[in-house]
Amino acid sequence: KMEYSYEFSILRIDNSQRKLLIEKYKLATNIDFNINRKLEKISYLDELIVNPLLIALLFVIFKSKKSFPENEIDFYGGIFLALYRNHDDRKGGVKRAFKANLSYSDAETIFRKCSFLSFSNKDIEFNRFELVNYISKSVGKGHTVDPELFLEDLVNVTNIIMETEYDTYSYVHRSI
């Protein structure tokens, strides 16, 4: 653990808190759909959407795809898709350009490989050098990607990776 770093966890919420939070999100996002009823019918979602961050991510996916993910894999894949493809749609006029100029498919492949490598090594917090090294190892043969630019895209455009103080990085949520 690095000096001056803090670890926080997000507490699980109960069903009544979840239903209330979902209703607030529905009002804020103008989504007119009975999400609570859908959650009751889809057991994996009911078990998966257990904290405010995951509820927010469900709304990001729903707004992007106009449908619910079919399974857990679709849920987590949908997060990357929604944040990468629609990164600025919800920010009211803000447009930030991707610096690495990757297709969605290439970016997702590199991100998945990077995540796999880091989790295999039980790394969830990195300094810049370590994370750039994971990204470099994740770029396939025949591709030319500047790992520094891709890291900037992940941090500044999609917010999938967070930069904390003292040049430390971590995933916004370990499940992504």
PyMOL commands that set and color helices and strands:
alter all, ss='L'
color gray80, all
select helices_A, chain A and resi 15-29+35-41+43-48+52-65+72-85+89-91+104-120+128-138+147-158
alter helices_A, ss='H'
color red, helices_A
select strands_A, chain A and resi 125-127+161-164+168-171
alter strands_A, ss='S'
color yellow, strands_A
deselect
rebuild
show_as cartoon
